Amino acid sequence: MILEEPGLSPDYMSIRTILERLFTPPPSEDLRERIEKLEKRMQGIDIEWTDVYDKFRNLHLRVARRVKVLEESSSQEEPQGEESEATPEAQSPMFTSLSPRAQEVQRQILQRRNRGNGGE
């Protein structure tokens, strides 16, 4: 609260009032409540981020394991000679993720399509 002091101009008093309103600190209880709310929100965001990161990491590990299993199974099939008989279409990247049975079915489908188009 500003008390009018004798002998000071009204302009000085209005500037002083404006400056006091701008630079007076907010009530401490309100500030504490705001800080506590922000801290709780940050903790919630931190927990949520940790959950999302864990889910992503688990998904990444599952995909990596699946790729490893597929690579091992494809390396075991190569010595048996199945890949040497395969058509060029069967050696495309589209077939690499398929099981041997699915590769055979896909190969048959492509052969039928080629026959229908006058290919073979």
C-alpha positions as CSV (number, residue, x, y, z in Angstrom):
1,M,0.0,0.0,0.0
2,I,1.3,3.4,-1.0
3,L,0.9,6.3,1.3
4,E,0.8,9.7,-0.2
5,E,3.8,11.6,0.9
6,P,3.6,15.4,1.1
7,G,5.6,17.3,-1.4
8,L,5.8,14.5,-4.1
9,S,4.3,15.0,-7.5
10,P,1.3,12.9,-8.7
11,D,3.4,11.6,-11.6
12,Y,6.0,10.2,-9.2
13,M,3.2,8.5,-7.2
14,S,1.7,6.9,-10.2
15,I,5.0,5.6,-11.5
16,R,5.8,4.3,-8.0
17,T,2.4,2.5,-7.9
18,I,3.0,0.9,-11.3
19,L,6.5,-0.3,-10.3
20,E,5.3,-1.7,-7.1
21,R,2.6,-3.7,-8.8
22,L,5.1,-5.0,-11.4
23,F,7.8,-6.0,-9.0
24,T,6.1,-7.1,-5.8
25,P,6.4,-10.8,-5.3
26,P,3.2,-12.9,-5.4
27,P,1.9,-14.3,-2.1
28,S,4.1,-17.1,-1.0
29,E,1.3,-19.6,-0.4
30,D,0.1,-19.2,-4.0
31,L,3.6,-19.7,-5.2
32,R,4.2,-22.8,-3.1
33,E,1.0,-24.3,-4.4
34,R,1.9,-23.6,-8.0
35,I,5.4,-25.1,-7.5
36,E,3.9,-28.2,-5.9
37,K,1.5,-28.7,-8.8
38,L,4.3,-28.3,-11.3
39,E,6.4,-30.8,-9.4
40,K,3.6,-33.3,-9.4
41,R,3.0,-32.8,-13.1
42,M,6.7,-33.3,-13.8
43,Q,6.8,-36.5,-11.8
44,G,3.7,-37.8,-13.7
45,I,5.4,-36.9,-17.0
46,D,8.6,-38.7,-15.9
47,I,6.7,-41.8,-14.9
48,E,4.8,-41.8,-18.2
49,W,8.0,-41.3,-20.2
50,T,9.7,-44.2,-18.3
51,D,6.7,-46.5,-19.2
52,V,6.8,-45.5,-22.9
53,Y,10.6,-46.0,-23.0
54,D,10.3,-49.4,-21.4
55,K,7.6,-50.5,-23.9
56,F,9.7,-49.3,-26.8
57,R,12.7,-51.1,-25.5
58,N,10.8,-54.4,-25.0
59,L,9.3,-54.1,-28.5
60,H,12.8,-53.4,-30.0
61,L,14.2,-56.4,-28.2
62,R,11.4,-58.6,-29.5
63,V,12.0,-57.4,-33.1
64,A,15.7,-58.0,-32.7
65,R,15.1,-61.5,-31.5
66,R,12.7,-62.3,-34.3
67,V,15.2,-61.0,-36.9
68,K,17.9,-63.1,-35.3
69,V,15.7,-66.2,-35.4
70,L,14.8,-65.5,-39.1
71,E,18.5,-65.1,-40.0
72,E,19.4,-68.3,-38.2
73,S,16.6,-70.2,-39.9
74,S,17.6,-68.9,-43.3
75,S,21.2,-69.7,-42.8
76,Q,20.2,-73.3,-41.9
77,E,18.1,-73.7,-45.0
78,E,20.8,-72.6,-47.4
79,P,23.1,-75.7,-47.0
80,Q,20.1,-78.0,-47.8
81,G,20.1,-76.7,-51.4
82,E,16.5,-75.3,-51.4
83,E,17.7,-71.8,-52.3
84,S,19.7,-73.0,-55.3
85,E,16.5,-74.3,-56.9
86,A,14.5,-71.2,-56.2
87,T,13.4,-68.9,-59.0
88,P,14.8,-65.3,-59.1
89,E,11.5,-64.1,-57.7
90,A,11.8,-66.3,-54.7
91,Q,15.2,-64.7,-53.9
92,S,13.8,-61.2,-53.7
93,P,13.6,-59.4,-50.4
94,M,9.9,-60.0,-50.3
95,F,10.5,-63.7,-49.7
96,T,13.2,-63.5,-47.0
97,S,10.8,-63.1,-44.1
98,L,8.6,-66.0,-45.2
99,S,8.8,-69.6,-43.9
100,P,9.9,-72.3,-46.4
101,R,6.3,-73.5,-46.9
102,A,5.1,-69.9,-47.5
103,Q,8.0,-69.3,-49.9
104,E,6.9,-72.4,-51.9
105,V,3.3,-71.3,-52.0
106,Q,4.3,-67.8,-53.1
107,R,6.6,-69.3,-55.8
108,Q,3.6,-71.3,-57.1
109,I,1.4,-68.3,-57.1
110,L,3.9,-66.3,-59.1
111,Q,4.3,-69.2,-61.6
112,R,0.5,-69.3,-62.2
113,R,0.4,-65.5,-62.7
114,N,3.2,-65.7,-65.2
115,R,1.5,-68.5,-67.1
116,G,-1.7,-66.4,-67.3
117,N,0.2,-63.5,-68.7
118,G,2.0,-65.6,-71.3
119,G,5.3,-65.4,-69.3
120,E,6.2,-69.2,-69.0
